[in-house]
């Protein structure tokens, strides 16, 4: 543990937060240990976003193939068709943004708000 002012010690919290949550996943004695865990968490979240992007493209293609809403026998509007074509081609915008943001390798600069943002926070150990 790192000694800080007044001979107190600090630990490093690794977790992720979003608009309605804050989960501490682990506590580390060193920044290096925390960074390794943070990076693994970041990569896991990045892979999850990539799977979401792939699914959004596949789902848009399925919807285009059907050409109508599931619960109704109503065909898609031109706007809906254009939207699904865009998603089938590029993917859902939210996943594209998440992939870009989670590609940041600096825990001090990463910001994936409003989605899960991995973090490292230094805290003093109290008696």
Secondary structure by P-SEA (a helix, b strand, c coil): cccccccbbbbbbbbcccccccccccccccaaaaaaaaaaaaaaaaaaaaaaaaaaaaaaaaaaaacccccccccccaaaaaaaaaaaacccaaaaaaaaaaccccccccccccccccbbbbbbbcc
